[in-house]
Amino acid sequence: SLQQVPEIGGALVAMDPHSGRVLAIAGGFSFAQSQFDRATQARRQPGSSFKPLIYTVALDNGYTPSSVIVDGPICLEQGAGMPKWCPKNYDAGSAAGPSTLRFGIEKSRNLMTVRLARDMGMPIIAEYSRRFGVYDNLMPALSMALGAGETTLLRMVTGYSMLCNGGKQVKATFIDRIQDRYGRTVWRHDGRDCSTCAAREWAGQQEPELVDNRAQVIDAMSAFQMTSIMEGVVQSGTAQRLKVLKRPIAGKTGTTNDYKDAWFVGYTPDLAVGVYIGYDQPVSMGHGETGGSLAAPVVRDFLMEALKDVPAVPFRAPAGMKLVRVNHKSGQPAGAGDKTAIVEAFKPGQEPAGSAVAEDIEGGEVAEDGYAPPPPPPPPLGQGPGPGNDRALTSGTGGLY
């Protein structure tokens, strides 16, 4: 058979989103050919795969999945002597008008993202980027909202893991623990507190509970809302090539200018995966070589093998989440017989006016896929924005814990 060494490089990272343990990593085609690790060392522009972090900032500070942002032409001043910056959507010239946050992620709308970032301000986005570990010091320029800043694949997968696990901080690790010559553990990655753990003195008492003292990077409800939105990227957005897996998957594609970089980063409830593809010296890979056409199929094939014996489980919603049946396009309460209706996740008090809660999550119950038919709705509840929607920003820790 014919074989050919590929000219295009790339990397893959698979991680346990709850612990940060790196389960699989590939930094290139051949270590003998190149010792450069593209998963941990290559700093590339993530493009649109950075957008979920922008929208998560919005969800954590008062916006809802049904909040409307204008998808239309915009030009911004760049300073004295500089031309105006006029970003465009991937399909240049297209504009969908007023659209929901969900639509902005599912269809990867650049114009909506820039407007949203301008409305919130880049300083808060830079702060959240630091919390997620994607950037240490993001330049507060609006172009950064479209993924123009450089980062690594490992950092991106780590950031997405925090969306998957309910907003808990994780740190990527290749080492679980270190023991001395006598078998005593001198260092452990798992930072949970177990002060009452004493296996040698066990005398039949109740087993101890581990205390999770990790920082809450974002509100758990905000994380679940973004997970639900990114499920839509797979179901009806730019990553539909993963639908064949027939299991809950959330994620986002990314493509940079001139098709120099192609990304897909996503996760199932218990596995986060990211793939980056591009030349080591950034040049165009060719027209139409996007994250959806290049990186997403790699993730699909990896997950097909990695999860072939793993039963599909849905994402688990945090207690108190309100699941409301809404029109997919408008985000407003769906009428009877609406064939485009989905089940959208809202925080208490943020449901659209006149909506009926299809399901009220208690105690972290399993939430069915937002695209599945909901149960019959109960009588309408009250509406209106709830107080303290900016608590995640002002407290610095997130609102639930």
N, C-alpha and C positions, 0 to 999 in steps of 0.2 A: 504494500500500500504506500501511497505517496504521503510524505510528511513535510510540513513547512513551519519554520519557526516564525511566530507572529511578530510583526513590527509594532503593532499596537500593544500597549501594556495595560495593566489593570490590577485590581486587588479585590479580595473578599474578606469580610469579617463577620463571624457569627458569635453572638454573645448571649449569656443568660441575663435577661434584663432585670432580674431581681437581685442578683449578686454582683454583676459586673464581670463574672468569670468569662474569659475568652474561650469559646469552645472550638473554634476553627478559625484559621487565618491563612490566607495565601497572599503573599506580597509581590507576586510576579509569576511569569511562566517558568523560569528556571533559575534556581539559585546559583548554579554553575555558570550560567551566562551573565547574571547580574545579581550582586548582593544587596542592591538597593531595595528596601522594603517599602513598596508603594502603599501599604496599608497604614503604616505608622510614620513614615518619613516624608512621603510625597505630599506637599502642601498645594492643593488645587482649589479652584473655585467650585463650590457645591451647586451653584445655580439655583434652580427652583426647589431643590431638595431642602433648602434653608427656609423656604416660605412657611412651613408648619410652625416654626418657632415664632415667626412674626405674628401669625394668627393666634397662637397660644397666648402670647402676651395680651392680645386683645380680649380673648376669652377670660383671662385671669383678672381683667380690669374693667368689667362691666358690659362688654359686648356679648352677644349670643350667636349661635350658628345661623340664626335668621336675621341678624343685623344686616342692613343694606349699605353697600358701598358702591359708588358709581364706577362702572367699567367704561371709561371714555377717555378721549385724548387729554393729555396733560403735558405742559412744558414748565420747567422749573429753572429759576435763575441759579447760576453757579458762581456768581461773583463778578467783580469788575474785570472787564476785558475778556470774559469767558462767554462762549456761546450758550444759549439755553440748552438744557438737557431735556429731550422729548422721548421718553421710553415708549416702547411699543409692545404689544402682545406678540406671542410666538407667531401667530398668523397675522402679520403686520396689516394694519388698517381695520381690523375687526374690533368691534366694541359692542358689548351686550347691554349697555346701559345700567340702571340700578340693579344690583344683583346681591345675593346673600353671600356671607362668608363661606358657606359650604361650596357654593358655585366657584368662588375664587380659588379654592384649593383643588377641587375636583378637576377643573379645567385649566388650572395653573395660569391665572390671569395676572400679568405683570402690572397693568395699569391700576387694578384694584389694590394690589399689594403696595405699590408706591403711595397711593392715596392713604391707605390705612397706616402705613409707617409715618407719613407726614402728619396725620391727625394725632397719633400717639406721641410722636417725637422719637428721634433715634437714641437719645440717652437711655431711655427705659429699655429699649430693645438691646442696646449694648450691655446693660446690666443683666438682663435675662440670659443673653448669650453667654455671659461669664458664668452664671449659675449652672447652665446646662453643660458647661465645659467645652463648648464649640469654639469660642474665641476668648482669649484672655483680655484683649483690649480692642474691641471693634471700633473702627473709625466711624464717627457719627455722621456719615454721609448717606443720603437716601439710596444711592446705588448699591450700598451694602445690603439693603433689604431684598435685593434680587440675587443675593448670593455671590457678590463680586469679591468678597474677602476670601482669603485662602485659608484652608484648614485641612485636616486629615480625615481619612475614612474612619479611623478608629474613634476620633472625637465625635463624628457625626453619629455613628452607631451608639455611642455612649449617651449622647443627647437624646436620641429617639428612645433609648431604653427607659429614660425617666418619664417619658410620655406613657410608655407601656405599663410601668409598675405603679402608676398612680401618683407620680410626682416625687418619689423618693430619690435622694441623691445616690448615685452609684459611681464607682471608680473602676475603670477597666483594670483587670489583673490577669497575669499569666501564672501566678503562684497562689495557691490556696493557703499554705502554711509552711513554716520552716521549723525543723526539729534538730536538736543537738544529737550527739552520738548516743545519748541515753534514751532517746525517744521522747524527750520533753519538748513541748511546743514553745519556741521562743518568739515566734511571730505568727500572727494569724490575720488573714485579710478580712475575714468576717468580724465586723466591729460591734456586733450585737452584744449587749451586756448579759452575762450569765453568772452573777456573783454567787448564786446558790448552787452552781454546778459542782458536785463533788462525787464522782462516780465511785471512788474507792471507799467513801464513807456511806454509801447508799445502804439504807436499812428498811427498804420498803416504803419510804415516804413518797408523796406525790411528786411527779417529775417537775423540774423547774421550768419556768417560762423565760424565753429569751426576750429581752427588752430591746426594741429597735430604736436607737437614738439618732439615726441618720436624719440629716436636715430635710425638711419638706421644701423642695425647690419651687413647686407650684401647687395650687389647690388640686386635690384629687379629682374634683368634678371637672375642672378645666382640662386636665389630662384626658379624662374619659371623653369629653366632648370632642377634643381633637382626634382621639382614636376613632370615634364614630365617624367624623368627617373624612378621615383618611381611609376608612373602609370604603367610602364612596369613590375614592380615587381608583380602587381596584374594581369596584362594581360597575361604575359608569364613567370613569375619568380616563386619565392618561396611562394607567397601568392595568388595563383590562386583560392583558396577556396572562395575568396571574389568576384569573377567574377559574381556570381549568382545575385548580387545586381544590376547589369546592370546600373551603374552610375559611374561617374568619382571618383576614389579613388586612392590616392597615399599613399604609406606606405612601411614599411620594417619589416621583421621578424628578430628575434634574438634568438640564441641558444648558451649556454655556454658549456664549457668542461664537458664531462660526462653527458650531458643533465640535468644539475642542475637547469637551468633557461630557461624559454621559454617566448619570448616577441613578441608582435606586436604593433607597433606604426604607426599611419597613420592619414589621414584626407580627408574629402571632402572639397569643397570650403568654407564651413562655419561651420565645426565641426571637431575638432581634438580629437582622441580617442587613448588610450593606454591600453594595458593589459599585466600584468606580472603574471606568474604562477610558483610556486616552493615551496619546503618544507621550513619551517621557518629556520630549521637547514640544510644548503645546502648539500643535497645528491642527487644522481642520481634518476631521475624519471623513468628511464628505457630507453633502447636503442630505438632510433627513435622518442622520445618525443620532438619534435622540436617546434619552434615558429610557423611554418606553420601548424603543425598538432594540436597544443594545443591552442595557444593564438589567432591565426587568426580566427578560427571558433567562438570564444567568441565575438570578435569584429564584425564579420559578423552577428551574431544573435542580438547583441545590435543595430547595425545600421539598420537592417531590421525592428526593432520595432520603433526605434527613428525617422527614416526618412520615415516611411510608408506613411505619408500624405504630404511629402515634395517633390516638383518636382525636378528632376535631372537637375543640371546646370553644365556647363563645367568650368574648371579653366580659369581665366582671365589673359591673357598675358599682360605684360607691353608694353607701346608704344615703337616702334623701334625694337621689337623682329623679327628675321627672321626665318620663318618656311620653312625648306628645306626637300625635299623628298630624303631619303637616304636608302641604303640597311641596314636592321636591324642588320646584323652580322658585316659588315665591317665599317659601318658609312660613306661610300663613296657615291657619287651621284648615285641614283638608275637609272637603265636603263629602257627603255620602256618595260612594261609587267612584271616587277619585282614583283613577288607575295609576297615577304618578305618585301617590302618597307614600311617604316613608315615616319611620318613627324617629323623631329627633330628640336629642338629650338636652334638657334645660335644667338650670339651677332653680331651686325653689324661689318663686316670686318673679321669675323671668319668662314664664310661659307667654306666648302670644295672646293678645286680648281675644277672648271668646273661645279659647281652646279647651279641649277636654283631655285630661291626663289619661293616656292609654295604659300606663303602668307606673306605679309609685314604688321605687326600689327601697327595700328595707333590709338593713343588715348585710349589704354587699351581695344581693342576689344576682344570679346570672341574668344578664340582659341579652335578649335575642338580637340577631342581626337587624340593624335599622331598616333593612330592605325587606324584611319578612312581614307578612300580614299581622297587624296587631290584634289583641283581644278587643272585644266590644268596649267602647269608652264609657266611663262613669259620668255622672252629672258634672257640669263645668265647675271649675274652682276659680278663686279670685285671680286677678291679674295685676300687672304693674311691676315696675322695677323694684328689686329688693335693696335695702340699705347695705352699705359696706361692701359694694362690689369691688372696691379698690383695696380691700384689706390685704391682699397678697403682696401688693407693692409697698404699702405703708408699714406693714409689720415685718416684711423681709423674710417671712417664713412660710407663707401660704395660710389659707383660712381655716382648714379643717383640723389641723393638729398643732 
